[in-house]
Amino acid sequence: MARALDEQKANARGIPAAAAEVFQSGKGTDFVRCELIDGAWRRTVTSRPEQPANGFTISVDEAADQVELLCQTFASSDAQGRKLIQLMSEMSISKSEGVPTRRYNP
């Protein structure tokens, strides 16, 4: 309850919450590259953050169900949707400073 109140007060003031406990994920050095090849997914653990031509690269720490959801969405998307997934994947593993997120998980 105290954390929720802290989040609300900080949000109202436009500042980070003092009790922020959730940080941007994907700042490690291990990744999983998911590539769609002839209708099948090939997943490779790698230390290289580059995005493949027909797939995406994300943190190896992402939950398996989230990776599966991304794969399904990528496979059923058009070219614009796939580009968006690659862009968001690239941003999620970028080496810029991690900033506490402003979401509350009870």
GIDARA-V18878 format. One record per residue. N is the residue number from 1. PSI is psi in whole degrees, -180 to 180 (NA if undefined). NEAR is the number of other ideal C-beta (glycine too) atoms within 8 Angstrom. Layout:
[[N,PSI,NEAR] [N,PSI,NEAR]]
//
This chain:
[[1,-42,4] [2,-39,6] [3,-40,10] [4,-43,9] [5,-41,8] [6,-43,11] [7,-44,12] [8,-44,8] [9,-46,9] [10,-40,12] [11,-42,9] [12,-33,6] [13,-10,6] [14,30,4] [15,162,5] [16,144,8] [17,144,13] [18,-31,6] [19,28,8] [20,126,9] [21,-7,6] [22,121,7] [23,161,10] [24,130,9] [25,170,8] [26,19,10] [27,9,9] [28,-167,8] [29,4,4] [30,134,10] [31,166,15] [32,126,14] [33,122,13] [34,117,16] [35,132,11] [36,110,11] [37,116,8] [38,43,3] [39,2,4] [40,147,6] [41,133,10] [42,121,7] [43,127,9] [44,127,7] [45,134,8] [46,165,9] [47,3,5] [48,126,7] [49,1,7] [50,148,5] [51,132,8] [52,163,10] [53,-39,3] [54,64,6] [55,-155,13] [56,161,12] [57,130,16] [58,175,14] [59,141,13] [60,-17,9] [61,-4,7] [62,145,11] [63,143,5] [64,-40,6] [65,-32,6] [66,-38,8] [67,-44,13] [68,-42,8] [69,-42,8] [70,-42,13] [71,-46,11] [72,-43,8] [73,-44,10] [74,-46,14] [75,-33,8] [76,1,5] [77,160,11] [78,-178,5] [79,-40,6] [80,-43,7] [81,-41,10] [82,-41,10] [83,-39,8] [84,-43,9] [85,-43,13] [86,-41,11] [87,-46,8] [88,-37,8] [89,-44,13] [90,-43,11] [91,-35,7] [92,-22,11] [93,9,12] [94,157,7] [95,11,3] [96,162,4] [97,135,3] [98,135,7] [99,136,7] [100,136,11] [101,161,8] [102,38,8] [103,145,5] [104,124,6] [105,107,4] [106,NA,3]]
//
